[in-house]
Amino acid sequence: MAQILFRWVINAVTLLVVANVVPGFGVDTFYSALIAALVLGLVNALIRPLLFILTLPVTIITLGLFSFVINALMIWLVSTIVKGFNVEGFVPALLAALLLWVISLATNWLIKQSKES
């Protein structure tokens, strides 16, 4: 349970970091970031797999790069649901998706390294 809460807070902090780097992508408060991270996790768990299956041929043709488009659409969807979480278009959502992927990759690697030692 503690690991889920830890990842939730890490994702919220990551959203705040990305909001400071990507123009057109904004998070008003840490509370908004927590709610956005929660809703984004739920959307990624419930809606993203269905979209991934429906767009599987395009994803295969693009060698998996279309999954970033799906991630950007999920971020854009969450921005319409959560107050205080703003995305001003598709390009900021795509850049945020790329940065979130990189930061998530790094944090997952760090967590794995800390568990091994």
C-alpha positions in Angstrom: 0.0 0.0 0.0 2.9 2.4 0.8 4.4 1.7 -2.6 1.2 2.8 -4.4 1.0 6.0 -2.3 4.7 6.6 -3.0 4.2 6.2 -6.8 1.1 8.5 -6.6 3.1 11.3 -5.0 6.0 10.8 -7.4 3.7 11.0 -10.3 2.2 14.2 -8.9 5.6 15.8 -8.4 6.5 14.7 -12.0 3.4 16.5 -13.3 4.6 19.6 -11.5 8.1 19.3 -13.0 6.7 18.8 -16.5 4.4 21.8 -16.0 7.5 24.0 -15.4 9.2 22.7 -18.5 6.5 22.3 -21.2 4.8 25.5 -22.3 1.0 25.1 -22.6 1.0 22.4 -19.9 0.0 23.7 -16.4 -0.8 22.5 -13.0 -2.1 25.1 -10.5 -1.4 23.4 -7.1 0.1 20.3 -5.6 -3.5 19.2 -4.8 -4.4 19.5 -8.5 -1.4 17.5 -9.4 -2.4 14.7 -6.9 -5.9 14.6 -8.3 -4.6 14.7 -11.9 -2.1 11.8 -11.2 -4.9 9.8 -9.7 -7.3 10.4 -12.6 -4.5 9.8 -15.1 -3.7 6.5 -13.4 -7.4 5.4 -13.6 -7.8 6.5 -17.2 -4.6 4.7 -18.1 -5.8 1.5 -16.4 -9.4 1.6 -17.8 -9.5 3.4 -21.2 -5.9 3.1 -22.5 -5.9 -0.7 -23.0 -9.1 -0.5 -25.1 -7.6 2.3 -27.3 -4.4 0.4 -27.6 -6.2 -2.7 -28.9 -8.3 -0.6 -31.3 -5.2 1.1 -32.7 -2.9 -1.9 -32.7 -2.4 -2.0 -36.5 -1.3 1.7 -36.5 0.9 1.1 -33.5 2.6 -1.8 -35.2 3.1 0.1 -38.4 4.7 3.0 -36.5 6.9 0.6 -34.5 5.2 1.6 -31.2 5.5 5.4 -31.6 1.7 5.8 -31.8 1.5 4.8 -28.2 2.9 8.3 -27.4 -0.1 9.7 -29.3 -2.4 7.5 -27.2 -0.7 8.8 -24.0 -1.0 12.4 -25.1 -4.8 11.8 -25.8 -5.1 10.4 -22.3 -3.4 13.4 -20.8 -5.6 15.7 -22.8 -8.7 13.8 -21.6 -7.7 14.2 -18.0 -7.1 17.9 -18.5 -10.8 18.2 -19.4 -11.9 16.4 -16.2 -9.6 17.8 -13.5 -9.8 21.5 -12.5 -6.4 23.1 -12.1 -4.8 20.8 -14.7 -4.6 22.6 -18.1 -3.3 21.4 -21.4 -3.6 24.0 -24.2 -3.4 21.6 -27.2 -2.1 18.4 -28.6 1.5 19.3 -28.9 1.9 20.2 -25.2 0.2 17.0 -24.4 2.5 15.0 -26.6 5.6 16.7 -25.1 4.3 16.1 -21.6 3.7 12.4 -22.5 7.3 12.1 -23.7 8.7 13.8 -20.6 6.4 11.7 -18.3 7.7 8.6 -20.0 11.3 9.5 -19.5 10.9 10.5 -15.9 8.8 7.4 -15.2 11.5 5.2 -16.8 14.2 6.9 -14.6 12.1 6.6 -11.4 11.2 2.9 -12.1 14.9 2.2 -12.6 15.9 4.0 -9.4 13.2 2.1 -7.4 14.4 -1.2 -8.9 18.0 -0.4 -8.0 17.1 0.5 -4.4 15.2 -2.8 -4.0 18.1 -4.8 -5.3 20.6 -3.3 -2.8 
